[in-house]
């Protein structure tokens, strides 16, 4: 009798335990996937500006007006998104609308057949975009991604007062940079602010110098996967120039310990401890928030100086052309149709553009000069004109390259800037990564 | 089924528990389920992935031992392994004496000690990411500690200098984890019967003699626990280094767990990363086994026999 009750109780306990375990397993197993109504598309976007001023208001408007083509958005923090989307796309549980920075990631999606060809569907929309920005979403002459947020080239910022005090004009050529270094150092300021600890700001120097010395062709060869493409004499010359700058003390003391996420590099410029800085157009927001008066009066901005005798056109720019939306080929026909409709009619409709321009952003759209001049001021116009007139808009290399090469690039560049490897060693190390 | 096996095992080990009153073997099922789902299955998957080429987007392609061959001969892996061992050894040498002494000291019941120990434990309450971000600001050469205190010596290239950065990291790890180990030792010291010290005092042993002849031997198992946690912790140390180096660790901080993450999640080479994961798991297992074996921890002898 006692034995039997105890056995029964044990069985019941076991059942409960199993049930609990099963519940937990079940909960983890079905956390992926869209889970929205049949015809409505899902979208994953980024938190911050994208959510607050770009996608959030746009989707609210869109979903209010399109009852049968709803788009349900979920927002993620930047770094979390990068890892999550990759595994989701691989596992076939991606949202209908996939956000990316185009480049190497988009190429790998296309190779694996994970994103839909939307050439025909977007043919009409193409005309309103800046061509250099639009072309980043094109792989093998087919459109797989369309621009969806601001264009942010890398700008050459300077502190007007600091340059004046040292008697230095804004450099327009590389030789003028070299000449300015001793004068600025004698005046007790660092010539350039650089957030070397974050690694990617160093890449901006590499991208611009390689472009100015050798033209876009040098990096195009790398992208095409040509053997020994990193040994291009232009790349070696550019890297030699970088190390000359480091040796001459062009960058602030201890630049390898300065971080960009704390905005320490921006602070160096507006506190007058550094004279110039190469950074993305996005840091203008930081200048405005942290030093509003300086942003208004003391801050100058232009493009990267030319290199004497270099092959690159001085109108070429580098940076982030835009963020991009693709459509998952794993989504249902109805979802894809809803997504296409939003990408062509909703994204960059008039309200979308207005809100961006008012927030100080520059949409990669043609013919909005007046609007930008009115709301975005001188900085907006400068960014817009640079983007519009660029002969070549090079996407940031760490986005353009396949992930393995991009990772190796940042590591080797860090060593190059810290004078731990020579330009030749840099090229040799990077050549080994081609094809990975 | 596991219930009977469990009970048989218990009997074989000489346990005197009654078959009917002992807890049901099924009660381990949830724990076992968790262990299976979150430890064993991922381990098996990692083992499988280590024989494939996988970028997380296309399907894994079987490549046999290619990843193992390339990872094991890569000087970067060897460097990372050596650096990991360096971090483990130096961390242990730095943290153990400090936490041992602090733990013994804070075990006293004096009020000033209670107040100070509460302050010592503060770093334990902070998340690793917050600690790393705070130290990034402190170590900033232009706006950090050197500028605010006006001490030029503190203006070093803390994160860029490859010789310095390792010690910066070890310092931060120590700052973060010494409170935890202090807590372990404090608890350990408070368990030591006062009669031992009274007897020693009668025999004329001073404070230092008491520490070495009573406190230290009595803390043997606490020391093993603390060392195991410290060594395994250092072996898998990740967060502070990752945040401190902006996700792109330089040669001076590229320990194996960091290299594994970067290879997997930044470079999308999950095959190679899985090899490193298996190596890490194997090393961790061996170290944990060795520690328990060498220290006689498994025997669980009482240190207070005859009291």
Interface residues (C-beta under 8 A of the other chain):
Chain A: X2 X3 X6 X10 X13 X14 X17 X18 X20 X21 X24 X25 X28 X79 X83 X86 X87 X89 X90 X108 X109 X111 X112 X114 X196 X197 X198 X199 X200 X252 X253 X254 X255 X256 X257 X258 X259 X260 X261 X262 X264 X267 X268 X273 X402 X403 X404 X406 X407 X408 X410 X411 X414 X415 X418 X420 X436
Chain B: X3 X20 X24 X26 X27 X29 X30 X33 X34 X37 X55 X56 X57 X58 X133 X136 X137 X139 X140 X141 X142 X143 X155 X156 X157 X158 X159 X160 X161 X162 X245 X246 X247 X248 X249 X250 X251 X262 X263 X265 X266 X267 X268 X269
